[in-house]
Amino acid sequence: MPKPLIGISTYVEESTRYGVWDLPAALVPAGYYRLVQAAGGTAVLLPPDEPKAAAEVLDRLDGLVVTGGPDVDPVHYGAARDPRTGAPATVRDYWELALLAAALEADLPLLGVCRGMQALNVVLGGTLTQHLDGHMDTPGTMSWHPVRPVRGTRYAALVPEEAQVPTYHHQAVDRLGRGLVASAHAADGTVEAIELADPVRWALGVQWHPEQDKDTRVMSSLIEAAAAARTPARRT
């Protein structure tokens, strides 16, 4: 049976230098697709598209990873912009929110990473804290800190111990979205993982960056769920 196809969201950088060229390019850090591959999946990179295309794109995939990146525009959760919130990434916001909504509608297994976790919370009606200190100490450098799983959650079943994780963010989940529960916290109480409370549906978000870690347990579980959820047309 072919390996599960896992779509990974990408983003456009308007000026990207490679060789003699300086052109717009759709990018994603290599750690994301390498983690999918290491966990037993086949990675498919998803460049931004029209939001209405999200369901059709996901119909050809077995799972979804929404990657980290800039702040989600607070317009999407009805908040005024904090001066410390980054500039809007409008195209990316609408595309990734559409991907998440379509994946939830189709019960497609999905993992949100950092910004992707925040976007998952927003698409389900939750809100974000627009600035916090201590989780992004040095620009361009990951910090590591412990996260504690919440007993009885999917995440706790996968990673039952307190784990050191690589982190780089200044925003976090505030009010949880519909059907979500917190499944891990940092020592300061920051929500570090969220998931659908329905144990049958595989939808998980982590505030840290597993693509910068060697621990494949969360991604391996996504791959297993993606394989189990395949439609008959994709089983051959």
Buried (B, 14 or more C-beta within 10 A) or exposed (E): EEBBBBBBBBBBEEEEEEEEEEEEBBBBBEBBBEBBBBBBBBBBEBEBBEBEBBBEBBEEBBBBBBBBBBBBBBEBBEBEBBEEBBEBBEBBBBBBBBBBBBBBEBBBBBBBBBBBBBBBBBBBBBBBBBEBEEBBEEEEEBBEBBBBBBEEBBBBBBBEEEBEBBBBBBBBBBEBBEBBBBBBBBEEEBBBBBBBBEEEBBBBBBBBBBBBBEBBBBBBBBBBBBBEBBEEEBEE
